[in-house]
Amino acid sequence: MAIQQPEVSHLIKELRRRTGLTQQELARKIGVSFTSVNRWEKQKQMPIPLGL
């Protein structure tokens, strides 16, 4: 069962809220650009799963 884009966006935002991280801080911690995190949260792009 695949997770839908709106669910992924919500999960990322909720993770950031619970950890108190900004988009820039989260991006730095997981090794992606701020732009990627921003696009994920705005449902403009989906994260690519690791291992692909």
N, C-alpha and C positions, 0 to 999 in steps of 0.2 A: 504494500500500500504506500503510495507516494504522498508526501506532504504537499499541500497546495501553496502557491505563492503567498497569499494573504496570511496563512498560518506561519510560514517561515518569517515573514516580515514582523508579525506580532511577537514571535518567540525571540527574535533578535532584540527588538525594542525592550521586551520584558527582561531579558537577561541583562541588558545594559542598565535598566532602571534598578534592578535588584542589586547589582554590583556597584552602582554609582559611577559607572564609567561614561565618558563622553564617546562620541563616535571615533574621534581621533585616538583616544586611549585604547579602545577595543581593537581598532585596526592595528595599532602598533603591537599589542599583545598577541594577536593571532597572525601577524605577518602579512597583512594585506593593506591596501591603500584606504585612506579615509573615503575616497570616492566610492570604492566597492561597498563599504558598510552603508554609506548614504544611499546608494542605489538599491541595496537589499531592503533597507527599511522603507523606501518609497515605492517598492514593488516594481522597480524598473529593470531589475536583473535578479537572477537567482544565484545563490552561492553554488560553486561547483564542488561536489563531494570529493573528499580526499581519496586518493587511490585511483582516480580516473585520468 
